Amino acid sequence: MAAPKAPVLPFRYLGKAVDNGQLMVFLEQSGRTYLVKNGDTLPGYKVVDITMADMTVVYVPLNETQKLFFESAN
């Protein structure tokens, strides 16, 4: 039997911002917008790293790491 796997990330990348030198990302999920930075939590996920090209999160129920690649490096 296959081990459980994290679902496909439910977030859509909207853009980035920098505040006091900290990179933050705008995400959308089911019509709700989130602005997250390293260490923030989302429903079922924890943000562990944000770069100009992608974001790494951990799916908390399975402690599984996933990446969200940004469509563009704006």
C-alpha positions in Angstrom: 0.0 0.0 0.0 1.3 3.4 -0.9 2.2 5.9 1.8 0.0 8.9 2.1 1.1 12.0 0.1 0.4 15.7 0.5 -2.2 17.0 -1.9 -1.3 19.3 -4.7 -0.7 22.8 -3.3 -4.0 24.7 -3.3 -2.4 28.1 -3.6 -1.9 30.3 -6.7 1.0 32.8 -6.8 -0.1 36.4 -7.2 3.1 38.4 -6.6 5.9 39.4 -4.3 6.6 42.4 -2.0 9.6 43.4 0.1 8.9 45.0 3.5 11.9 46.1 5.7 14.1 43.8 3.7 11.9 40.8 4.1 10.5 39.0 1.0 6.8 38.3 1.2 4.5 36.5 -1.2 0.8 37.1 -2.2 -1.1 33.9 -2.6 -4.7 33.1 -3.5 -6.8 30.1 -2.4 -10.5 29.8 -3.1 -11.0 33.5 -3.4 -9.0 34.4 -0.3 -5.8 36.3 -0.5 -2.8 35.7 1.8 0.4 37.7 2.3 3.0 35.4 3.8 6.6 35.5 4.9 9.0 32.9 6.2 7.6 31.2 9.3 4.0 32.0 8.6 1.3 29.4 8.6 -1.5 28.8 6.1 -4.4 26.3 6.4 -2.5 23.0 6.7 0.9 24.4 5.7 3.9 26.2 7.2 6.1 28.6 5.1 9.7 27.6 5.6 11.6 29.5 2.8 10.8 32.2 0.2 13.2 33.1 -2.7 12.7 35.2 -5.8 11.9 32.0 -7.8 9.9 29.8 -5.4 8.5 29.2 -2.0 9.0 26.1 0.2 6.2 24.9 2.5 5.7 22.0 4.8 2.3 20.2 4.6 1.9 19.9 8.4 -0.3 16.7 8.7 2.4 14.6 6.9 5.5 16.8 7.5 6.0 16.7 3.8 8.0 19.5 2.0 6.6 21.0 -1.2 7.6 23.8 -3.5 5.5 26.4 -5.2 7.4 27.8 -8.2 6.5 31.4 -9.2 5.5 31.9 -12.9 7.8 34.8 -13.2 10.6 36.3 -11.2 9.1 39.8 -10.8 
